[in-house]
Amino acid sequence: MSSGLDEDQNGNWCRLGDCISQSRQVFVYGQGRSGLAMRAFANRLGHLGCNVHFIGEITCPAVQSGDLLIAGSASGSSGTVLELFRKAGIHGAETAVITTAKDNPLSEIANIAVRLPGTARDSVSGSLQPMGTGFEQRLWLSLDAFVLELMKDWNQNGQDMSSRHANLEV
């Protein structure tokens, strides 16, 4: 996979793509607006044919060995996500975090840590955007770019993905 994403992190994006393709089930999680970006990513993984679930949904099954949990967390220190990673590990699942911080608790315990440029809080970097808006935008766009790489690597196109799009909509 030759991603146009952060070149320093290209190897971690590749590892994440490999792990997704080898996983029995993929579990996705994020909180707040980051959670919205992660939900959109889960949606696209489903369009790619992955057996994917967003944690917290009533239809979310049990995590097991051979599964993967991917979380988006700007700070990498969310107690909820740390607990989810701990539980996933107990059940033998792999974990991956997409974050901004170089050193944080989630990056230390995750099997794969992908770092997006920037800070967890935009006001720290001098941005006019409030709170974590920059991370949420970078997360959404990076995951969309990542899906394009997965499409290429898995020899899929928009038509393939459309065949898996919801068809009970009115």
Protein Blocks (a to p, Z undefined) as FASTA:
>chain_A
ZZfbdfklmmmmmmmmmmmmmpmbdcdddehjllmmmmmmmmmmmmnopacddehiaklc
cddehiacddddfklpafklmmmmmmmmmnopacddddfbfbdfklmmpmbdcddeddfb
lklnopabehjlmmmmmmmmmmmmmmmmmmmmnopafklmmmmgcfkbZZ
